[in-house]
Amino acid sequence: MKHIISPTDLSVSELSELLDLSEEIILNPKKFADVCRGKKLATLFYEPSTRTRLSFEAAMLNLGGNILGFSSADSSSAAKGESVADTIRVISSYADICAIRHPKEGAPYVASTYSTIPVINAGDGGHNHPTQTFTDLLTIKNLKGRLNNLTVGFCGDLKFGRTVHSLINALARYENINLVLISPEELRVPAYIREEVLKTNNIPYTEVRDLEAAMPSLDILYMTRVQKERFFNEEDYIRLKDIYILDDKKMTFAKKDMLVLHPLPRVNEIATEVDDDPRAVYFKQAEFGVYVRMALIMKLLEVL
């Protein structure tokens, strides 16, 4: 039995198989409409979510399976003090596979150590978000045709952004990846990412503050929102929340084939005028999230 807690829990070859299967689903979704008939997915969401929870549920329904779970800790026995370990012990007898989102880093890993069904980390604090990473990789592979020889810019909240941390971890395994890390000093990528991921894997990277100056070199721009829920000080959030706003003017500095990704939700960091630019692919990215989660569920349940 396999759990997915980190994006690197899949080898590069396993990830390649997952993305190939995802692209097969894109081309022929009806082929997979009944492969999970009789199977149940539990979604345990201790933290708010729109895309991740609903895309997991859509994925299982598209496969002919069923769903159960909760969308808030307040509506579960966690409100009574039940531990994650006890919850997963119970859920393991109700469902065949589980997706868990939790505000505490490491909670999905703890769940996996007590679970008798596959556990998928649907986001834990500022740590990891592997299925968003698989979605990001599918978007890049499908629309760019490759996952190597890329200059990728990450812009915004690089300190607390678990999607950023997960994707950096994943991209570090591909050839000729260059990273441009665009943030204010207060939101720089954590030291452990620089030391344990970038330097250990000899990934070239630069840390800059100016988005406009970085634009011309990028093949991918990964925008992120400044996350109010991760700040301890509201004054700092207010000061930093609108520090980067991607608009049509800034897009004029980008390559004609650069892609703009965003894990969503968006607040102010991408002006709505950019939505009409063919390089803005964040809504297509959200759609791809269903296909990659369908593929992952099939792989973990070994139904193919």
C-alpha positions in Angstrom: 0.0 0.0 0.0 1.4 3.4 -1.0 0.7 6.8 0.6 1.3 10.2 -1.1 2.6 12.6 1.5 5.3 14.4 -0.5 5.6 15.0 -4.3 8.8 12.9 -4.2 6.9 9.9 -2.9 6.6 9.0 -6.6 9.8 8.3 -8.5 10.4 10.2 -11.7 9.4 7.1 -13.7 6.2 6.7 -11.6 5.4 10.3 -12.0 5.9 10.0 -15.8 3.4 7.1 -15.8 0.9 9.2 -13.7 1.1 12.1 -16.1 0.8 9.9 -19.2 -2.3 8.3 -17.7 -3.7 11.8 -16.9 -3.2 12.8 -20.5 -5.0 9.6 -21.6 -7.9 10.6 -19.4 -8.0 14.1 -21.0 -8.3 12.5 -24.4 -10.8 9.8 -23.5 -12.5 10.3 -20.1 -15.4 7.9 -20.8 -13.0 5.0 -20.9 -12.5 5.3 -17.1 -16.1 6.0 -16.1 -16.6 2.8 -14.2 -13.1 1.7 -13.0 -13.8 2.7 -9.3 -17.4 1.3 -9.2 -18.0 0.3 -5.5 -15.0 2.2 -4.2 -15.2 5.1 -1.7 -13.0 8.1 -1.2 -13.0 9.9 2.1 -12.2 13.6 2.1 -11.0 14.8 5.5 -10.6 18.6 5.2 -9.7 20.3 8.5 -9.0 23.5 6.6 -11.1 25.4 4.0 -10.8 24.3 0.3 -12.7 24.8 -2.9 -10.6 23.4 -5.8 -8.7 20.6 -4.0 -11.7 19.1 -2.2 -14.1 19.4 -5.1 -11.6 18.2 -7.6 -10.9 15.1 -5.5 -14.7 14.5 -5.2 -15.2 15.1 -8.9 -12.3 12.8 -9.7 -13.8 9.9 -7.8 -17.3 10.5 -9.1 -15.9 10.6 -12.7 -14.4 7.1 -12.0 -17.8 5.8 -10.9 -16.9 5.7 -7.2 -18.5 7.3 -4.2 -17.4 10.0 -1.7 -17.8 10.7 2.0 -16.1 13.0 4.5 -16.2 16.5 5.9 -15.3 20.0 4.7 -14.5 21.6 8.1 -12.9 20.5 11.4 -15.9 22.1 13.1 -18.2 19.6 11.5 -16.1 16.6 12.6 -15.2 15.0 15.9 -12.0 17.0 15.8 -14.2 19.7 17.4 -14.6 17.3 20.3 -10.9 16.7 20.6 -10.5 13.5 18.5 -7.0 13.0 17.2 -6.0 12.5 13.6 -4.8 9.0 14.5 -8.1 8.0 15.9 -10.1 9.6 13.0 -8.1 7.7 10.4 -8.4 4.4 12.2 -12.2 4.8 12.0 -12.3 6.1 8.4 -10.1 3.2 7.3 -13.1 0.9 7.9 -15.5 3.2 6.0 -13.5 4.0 2.8 -11.0 2.6 0.4 -8.8 5.7 0.1 -8.5 9.0 1.9 -7.5 12.6 1.1 -6.6 14.8 4.1 -5.9 18.5 4.4 -4.8 19.8 7.7 -3.3 23.1 9.0 -0.6 21.3 11.0 2.5 20.3 9.1 3.0 16.5 9.3 -0.6 15.6 10.1 -1.2 13.6 6.9 2.0 11.7 7.6 0.8 10.9 11.1 -2.5 9.7 9.6 -0.6 7.4 7.1 1.2 5.6 10.0 -2.2 4.6 11.5 -4.1 4.0 8.3 -5.0 0.7 6.6 -6.0 2.6 3.4 -3.9 4.8 1.1 -3.6 8.4 2.4 -3.1 11.4 0.1 -1.8 14.6 1.5 -4.2 17.4 0.2 -2.1 20.1 1.9 -0.5 20.4 5.3 0.2 23.8 6.7 3.0 25.5 4.8 4.7 22.2 4.0 3.5 20.1 1.1 0.7 19.9 -1.5 1.7 17.0 -3.7 -1.5 16.7 -5.8 -1.3 20.4 -6.7 2.3 19.7 -7.7 1.2 16.9 -10.0 -1.4 19.2 -11.4 1.2 21.9 -12.0 3.5 19.3 -13.7 0.7 18.0 -15.9 -0.1 21.6 -17.0 3.5 22.3 -17.9 4.0 19.0 -19.7 0.7 19.2 -21.6 1.1 22.8 -22.7 4.9 23.1 -23.0 5.6 19.6 -24.1 8.5 19.1 -21.6 9.5 19.2 -17.9 13.2 20.0 -18.5 15.1 22.9 -20.0 12.9 25.5 -18.3 13.4 28.8 -16.5 10.6 29.0 -13.9 9.8 32.1 -11.9 8.0 31.8 -8.5 6.5 35.1 -7.4 4.8 36.2 -4.1 4.6 34.3 -0.9 7.5 31.9 -1.2 7.9 31.5 2.6 4.5 30.0 3.5 3.4 28.8 0.0 3.2 25.0 0.3 2.5 24.8 -3.5 5.8 26.6 -4.1 7.7 24.3 -1.8 6.2 21.2 -3.4 6.8 22.2 -7.0 10.4 23.2 -6.3 11.0 19.8 -4.8 9.5 18.1 -7.9 11.3 20.3 -10.5 14.7 19.7 -8.8 14.6 16.2 -10.3 14.5 17.3 -13.9 17.4 18.4 -16.2 18.4 22.0 -16.9 15.9 23.7 -14.5 16.7 27.3 -13.6 14.6 29.1 -10.9 14.0 32.8 -10.3 12.6 33.4 -6.8 10.7 36.7 -6.8 9.7 38.0 -3.4 10.3 40.6 -0.7 12.8 39.8 2.0 10.0 38.9 4.4 8.6 36.2 2.1 11.8 34.5 0.8 11.8 30.8 0.3 12.7 29.0 3.5 16.4 28.3 4.2 15.8 24.5 4.2 14.5 24.7 0.6 17.6 26.6 -0.5 20.0 24.3 1.4 18.4 20.8 1.2 16.7 21.1 -2.2 18.3 23.7 -4.4 22.0 23.6 -3.3 22.0 19.8 -2.7 20.7 19.2 -6.2 22.8 21.9 -7.8 19.8 23.8 -9.1 20.7 27.3 -10.3 18.6 29.9 -8.8 18.5 33.7 -8.2 16.5 35.6 -5.6 15.2 39.0 -6.8 12.5 41.5 -5.7 11.6 43.0 -9.1 9.0 41.0 -11.1 9.1 43.2 -14.2 12.8 42.8 -14.5 12.6 39.0 -14.2 9.8 38.6 -16.8 11.8 38.4 -20.1 13.8 35.3 -19.0 10.9 33.1 -17.9 9.3 30.1 -19.6 6.9 29.7 -16.6 5.6 32.3 -14.1 4.1 30.7 -11.0 2.1 33.4 -9.2 1.0 33.0 -5.6 -1.2 35.0 -3.3 0.1 36.4 0.0 -1.7 34.2 2.4 -3.5 36.1 5.2 -4.1 32.9 7.2 -0.4 32.2 7.5 0.4 35.6 9.0 0.7 36.2 12.8 0.7 40.0 12.3 -2.1 41.6 10.3 0.0 44.8 9.8 2.6 42.8 7.9 -0.1 41.2 5.8 -1.6 44.5 4.9 1.8 45.9 4.0 2.8 43.0 1.8 -0.5 41.7 0.3 -0.5 43.8 -2.9 3.3 43.9 -3.4 3.0 42.0 -6.7 0.2 42.5 -9.2 0.6 41.0 -12.6 -1.2 43.1 -15.2 -1.3 43.5 -19.0 1.6 46.0 -18.9 3.9 43.5 -17.1 2.9 40.8 -19.6 4.3 42.8 -22.4 7.8 42.0 -21.0 7.2 38.3 -21.2 8.0 35.8 -23.9 5.2 35.1 -26.4 5.0 31.5 -25.2 5.5 32.0 -21.4 2.8 30.4 -19.3 1.2 32.0 -16.2 0.2 29.4 -13.5 -1.5 30.0 -10.2 -2.7 27.4 -7.7 -5.7 29.6 -6.9 -7.6 31.2 -5.1 -6.6 34.5 -6.6 -7.0 37.7 -4.7 -5.4 40.8 -6.2 -2.1 39.4 -7.5 -3.3 38.8 -11.1 -5.5 41.5 -12.6 -8.6 40.1 -14.3 -7.5 41.7 -17.5 -4.8 39.1 -17.8 -7.4 36.3 -17.9 -7.9 37.0 -21.7 -4.2 36.5 -22.4 -3.7 33.1 -24.0 -0.6 32.6 -21.8 -2.8 32.7 -18.7 -3.5 29.0 -18.1 -4.5 29.0 -14.4 -8.1 28.0 -15.0 -7.0 25.2 -17.4 -4.6 24.2 -14.6 -7.5 23.9 -12.2 -9.3 21.7 -14.7 -6.2 19.5 -15.1 -6.4 18.9 -11.3 -9.4 16.6 -11.8 -7.6 14.5 -14.3 -4.4 14.0 -12.4 -6.4 13.1 -9.2 -8.3 10.6 -11.2 -5.1 9.0 -12.4 -3.6 9.0 -8.8 -6.7 7.4 -7.3 -6.6 4.7 -10.0 -2.9 4.1 -9.3 -3.2 3.9 -5.6 -6.2 1.6 -5.7 -4.6 -0.5 -8.4 -7.8 -0.7 -10.4 -6.2 -0.6 -13.8 
